[in-house]
Amino acid sequence: MNTHAKPSKLVKGATGDWEIVVGMEIHAQVTSKSKLFSGASTDFGGDPNSHVSLVDAAMPGMLPVINEECIKQAVRTGLGLKAQINHRSTFDRKNYFYPDLPQGYQISQFKSPIVGEGEVIVDVTATEQITVGIERLHLEQDAGKSLHDQSATESYVDLNRSGVALMEIVSKPDIRSAEEARAYVTKLRTILRYLGTCDGNMEEGSLRADVNVSVRRPGAPLGTRCEIKNVNSIRFIGQAVDVEARRQIAIIEDGGTIAQETRLFDPGRGETRSMRSKEEAHDYRYFPDPDLLPLEFDQAFVDELASHLPELPDEKRARFIAQFGLPSYDAGVLVMEREAADYFETVAAGRDAKIAANWVINELFGRLNKEGATIATSPVSAGQLGTIVDLITSGTISGKIAKDLFEIVWAEGGDPRELVEARGMKQVTDTGAIEKAVDEIIAANPEKVAQAQAKPTMLGWFVGQVMKQTGGKANPQAVNDVLKQKLGI
């Protein structure tokens, strides 16, 4: 595992180098139609308290009934994390009082979680990979939501989220920088989305991170950690790690000590602030939930789920490298989103995969990012982009004209082949027309001809002139050949 940071990851303090140590608890909302122990809907939005059953509202005598789909989703996720699946797990009551927790306790898993140790392989940069260990994954209920801005004197409680199934995915303290923390959450979210076990939508709160940060001298024992609760964007996770580490380093260098506590990150002010002192497990008085039997299933149940798993990002990436001969980095970019990988495969089918990858990554992704669009809303279909690639490889259009064509298809739609015909965008490969242009330019520039014959690198100037004269439509290779012949180079 990732025990020591590289020297480049260390943070410079006033009294020397410090190492940041990060572990994460990710709360991922399970994709299922109903809640963990009730039949109420999990749809986002809904009027306040419109998705609440008697179980979620903790009416007396109401008993929880486990939702089998949530169990399957947790096992699928465990398999995707290459983790130990526990055939027997138990539910516990975690006792704490909060107005939006109607039962006065949360049903969670403490000693025996459904999923044990696993790992995630994370690409931090184009050349750096780390492995982050997974400690466990357990199922638990979400709480409701307190709203303090509806009234000057009262707080309102919306229980729509109360009882929604969450997977808490706990990492080992294997992360050594803000950049690694961001890359880890990005990769984990990609895996969950491929599996279809969580939609990963951080804006709607279906993926939230508790970030544990501590600092130490390189090679020293682990320092005291502070937990930053409910960070809800990947960018904020990176910022929270950096500002919290610097706060701790400053305190220790001033001779102070770090208090173990729970803090909140304020992105507006770029700081973390204390929320409450950290509770320990015994403060929650965990005990087995008497209303729920231990959860037991056999290996056949796990094997059946495993047999229907989709191809996961790491496997897909390895296949793209082997099948299409793509560089590792390009393959990694293409598999980040399942829809993007499918789109690329459609474009690449039976074509030059490297050209297809270039167009998908540079032109399409570049344009989607600029417009804030997604693959699902792309105005250029995989079929249209594939046709543009065909037109380039057959020499019908040049790479430069292809970019203009892409813009037209993006803005107006249409069949790229028909557009090329209708708008006269075909590349000129007719050597007669090219020779005519070359002759004119040679006749008009005798001094440049002499220079080019003395210094063949001047040829580029002539190529540029011919391209200009033919409106960029001449085939560059044909232009080169004709020029070399005419100039005797």
N, C-alpha and C positions, 0 to 999 in steps of 0.2 A: 504493500500500500504506500501511499504518498506520505512518507514520514518526515522528510526534511525539505524545506524550500530550496530552490536554486538561489544562488547568491543574488541573481537579478530580481528576485521576488522580495528580498528583504527591504524593510522600511528603515530609512535613516532617522535616528532620533538625535537628540542633543548629546547623548552619552554613548552613541554607538548604534549598532544594527539591532533591529527587532524583527521577529517573525510573527506573521499573523496566522492564527489557527481558526478555521471556521468549520462548524458542523451545521447541518440544516434539518429542520423538521418541515416538510412540505405537507400542507393539508390539501388534498385533491378531492374535489366533489365527484363521487361515483356517478357515472352516466347510467341512470336507470329511471324508469317512468315514475316509480314511487319510492317512498322513504325507506330507511333501514328497518324500522319495526312497525310501519303502518302503511296503509294504502293511499295516503294523501299524495297529491301531485308534487313533483319536484321542479315544475316549470318556473323559469325565472320571470320576474315581472309581477303579474297577478296583483290584485288589490290586497292591501294589508289584511292578514289573517283569513285569506280566502282558501289557502291550501293547508288547512289544519284539521286533523282528525282528533277524536277524543283522546287517543293515545298521546299525540303530540302536545295536547293541552294539559296532559297529566291529570285527567279526571280520575277520581277515586275508582279503584277496582279495574282499571284498564290494563290489559296485559300486552307486552310487546310480542310480536310474532316476526321471526327473522325473514327477511326478503332474500330468497334464494339467488336472484339475479345479482344482488350486491356481493354475495359470497363468490359467485363465479367471476365477477369483475375483479375482486381482490386477488383471486388465484391467478387469473390471466395476467394481472399486473406483476405478481410475484414471478411468474414464468418469464415475463419480458425483462425482469431485472436479474435473471439467472439466479434466483434466490431459492432457498430452502422453503418448501411448502409444508406446513405443519398439519398433519391429518387430524390433530385434536387441538382445539384452542378454546379459550373460555372468555366470557364477558364479565366485566367487573363494573362496579359503580364507583365513579369518581365524584366525591361529594364536595360541592362548593355552592355558595348561594350567589345567584345573580338574577336580576329581575326577568331576563329573557330565557332563563332555564327553568321552565315551570316545575319539573320534577324535584328540583333542589339537588339533583345529581345528573351526571352525564354517563350514559352507558358507553363504556370504552373497553379496551383490552389492555391488561397490565402485565401480568406475569407470563401468560401464554398467548402470544399473538398468532394470527393466522399465517403470517409469512415471516421467516427468519432472515438469515444473512444472505446478501446478494452483492452485486456490483454494477456500476455504470462506467462505461468507457467514454471519456469526455475529450473532445478536440478543443483545446484552448486557443490554439492559433493554427495556421497552416502546417506548422512543423512540430507542434507540441501536443502530446496526448497524456492524459493522466487517468488513473483508475480511482474512482471514489467508491469506497465500501458502503454498502447499505446495511444498517444495523438490524432493521425490522420494518415491517409494514403491518399496521393494525387497523381495524375498523372501529369507527366511533360515530356518535351522533353529533351533528352541528347544533349550535344554540340558535336562538332567534336573534332579533336585532332591536336594540333600544334606540329610539329617535329622540334627540334632545332639542331639536330645532323647530318643533311644531307648536310649542306652547311655552309661554314665559314661566309657568309655574309647575308644569307637569312633564314627565317623560312618557312617551308612547312606546308600546311594545308591539312589534310585528313578528308573529310566530311562523311565518311562511317557511323560513329556513329551519325551524326547530325540528330536529329528528331526521334531517337530510343526511344520507350516508356520506361519510368522509373516509378516505384512506389517509392515515398519517404515515408518511414515508420518512423514516429517520436515517440520516446519513451518519457515517463515522466522521470524526474530525479530521478529514483528509484534505480539506481545501485550504490553500495557502495564499490566496490573494482575491481581490475583488473581481478580477478578470476570470479567475477559475470559478468563483461563485456564480457569476452570470452564465458562464458556459455550461456549468452543471445543471442549472435550472432549465436552461434552453434545451439541453439534451434530454432531460427527464420529461419535459413537456412534449417533446417530439415522440418519445417512446409511448407515453400515455395516449397521445392522439392517434398514433398508428394502431394501437391496441383497441382504440375506441372505448377506453375505460374512464376517461375524463376528457372534457373538451378543452381544458387548459386555458379557459377564458379568464384572464386575470382581472379584466375590467368588471366582470360580473361577480367576481369573488369565488369562482370555482377552482382557482388555484391560488393559495396564499402561502407565504413562507415565513416561518419563525427562524431568524438567523442568530446562531450562537457564535459570539466573537470573543476571542481572548488573544493576548500577546505574550511572547516569551523571548528570552535571549535564544539565539540559535542553539539547538541541542539541549536546552534546559527542559525541566519537566513542564507539563501544561500549566498555564496560568489560570486565574479565576475568570470564568466566562460571564458575560452578560447576554441576555436573550432579547433580541429586538423582535417585537411581536408584529404579526400580520403585515408584512411588507408586500405590496400588491403590484409591483412591476419589476421586470428584470433590471431595468436601469436603476431603479431605487435600491434594489438589493446590492448592486455594486457600490453605489454611493454610501449606503448605510454601513457596509463593511469598512470602507475607507475612513469615514468620519469617526466611527466608534473605535477603530484601532488607534487612530491619532489621539482621541480623547484619553484612552487608557494609557498610552505611552507617556503622554504629558503628565498624568497623575503619578505614575510610578517614578518618572524621572524627577518629579518634585518631592519624592520621598513619601508619597501617599500609598494607599493600598486600594485595590479594586473591590468594591462591594458586589457580591453576586446578587443581581436584581434583574427585573424585567423592565425594558425600556421601549420607547416608541421612537420611530424615525419621523422627523418633520422635514419633508422634502423642500418646503418653501424656505425654511431657515437653514437647511443643510446641517441639521444637528440631531443628536438623539437626546431624549430626556427621560428621566426616571418615571416609571409608572407605578411600580410596587416592588417590595422586596421579594426575592424569588422564593416560591413555596417549594418544599421538598415533597417527595412522594408521600411521606407519612402524614403530611398536612391534609391530604385529600381523603384519608381514611378509606383507601381502596378495600373493597371486599367483593367476593363473587356475587353476581346478580342472581338472587334466588328465583327470579321469574324466568331465567333462561338456562336451558340445559347446556352442557358443553357442546361445542360445535364439532361434529365428527363426520369425516367422509373418507373414502378409500382411494387408493392409487388410480383405480379405473376412472373415477370422477375427474381426477387431475389429467390423466392421459387423454380423455375425451376432449377436455378444454384445450389441451396442448395441440391436439391434432387439427384444430380449426384456427390456430393463431395465424395472423397474416405474416408475410415476410417483414422482419423488423429492420430498422434503419441500418444497423451494422452489417447485417447479412446483405441487404439491398446494395449498400455501398460496395461491399466486397465483390458482388456480382457485376456491378457497373464497371468496376476496374478491370475485372477479368474478361467480361463479355464485350465491352466497348473500348477497352484500352484507354480509359479516361485517367487523368492524373487523380491522385487520392483527394486533393483539395476540391477539384471540380465535382467529383462524385459525392463528397460530403455536402457540398452546397445543394446539389440536386435532391438529396434524400431528406433534407431538413423538414419538408412538408410532403406528406404522402401524395397529395394532389399534384404537386410540382414534379415528383418522380414519375407519376403516371403520364403526365403531359410530355415530359422529356422522352419517355419510352415510345410514345406514339410518334413523336417527331423523328426519333432516331431509327424507327423500324425500317430496315432495308436501305438506310442512307448512311452517309459518312457521319459516324457518331460524334467525332470531335467537332465538326462544323455545327452539327445539331446542338451540342452542349454549349458551344460558344454563343450561338444565337439565343438559346434559352436563358443562359446566365447573364450575358452582357446586354443584349437588346431587350429581351422580354422582361426579365427580373428588374433590370435598370429602370425600364419605363413604368412597370407596376409600382416600384418603390416611389418613384417620383410622383405618381398620381395617387398614391395611397390606396391602390387597388390590390386585389388578390388574384391568384390563379383562377379561382371560381368565377370572378367577374371580368376576366381578361377579354377585351373585345377581339383579340386575335386568337383564333382557335388553333389547336395542335395541327389540324389538317391544313390550315392556311399557312402556318409557319413551315410545315413540311414542304409545301409546294414552293415557297420562297427558296428553301434550301435546294430543292431540285433545280430551280431556275439558275441558281449560282453554279451548282456542280456541272450542269450541262453546258455552261458557258453562254446561256441565253442572256443573262444580265451580269454586270460586274458587282463586286461587293459593295461598291459605293452606291450604285443604283438600287441595290437590294435594300439599303437603309432608307432610301426615299420611298421605295415600294412598301416597306414595313410601316412607315408613317401614314401612307395613304390607306392601307388596310386597317390600321389602328383607328383612324379617324372616320373612314367611310365604309369599311367592310368590302366585301366583294371577292371574286375569285382572282388570285394574284396573276394567273396566266392570262385571263381576259384583260385585266388592267394593263399588263405589259403590252399586249397587242394594241388595245384601244389608245393608249397614250404614247405609243412609239418609244417605249423604254428599252427596246432590245439592244443588246450589245452589237456593235458593228464588227463582224469578223471578216467581212468582205475585203480582201486585201487590196482590191482595186481602189476602193474609196479611201482606204488608209494610205496607200501609196500617193494618191493625189494630194492629200493633206500634208504628207511628209515632204513631197516635192516643193510645195508652196513655201513651207517653213524653211527648208534648206536654201531655196532661192532668195528668200528675204533676209537671211542671216549668215552671210558668208564668213564674217569674223568668228561667229560661234562655231561654224563648221570646222575651221582651222583649230580652234581651241579643243573641240571634241576629239579631233583626230590625234592631237598631241596628248590629250588627257581624257581617256575613255569615261571617266566618272562624270564628265559633263553630259553624258547621254541622258541623264535624268531630266535636264532642262528641256531637251527636245521632246521627251515623252510627255512632260507636263503641257507643252504647247499643243501637241497633237490632241491630247485629251481635251484641252480647252476648246480647240477648234471643232471637235466632234461632239461637244456637249457632254463629255464624260462617258460617251457610249462606246468608244473604240476598245477592243479587247487589248489590254495592256501587253500581253505576251506577243500578240501579232504586231503591235506597234514597235516593240523592242526588236523583233526579228527584222522588220522592214528597215528600221533605222540603221541597224548594224550592217545590213547588206548595202544600203545606199551610201553610208559614210565610210564603208570599207574598214570597219573596226573589227 
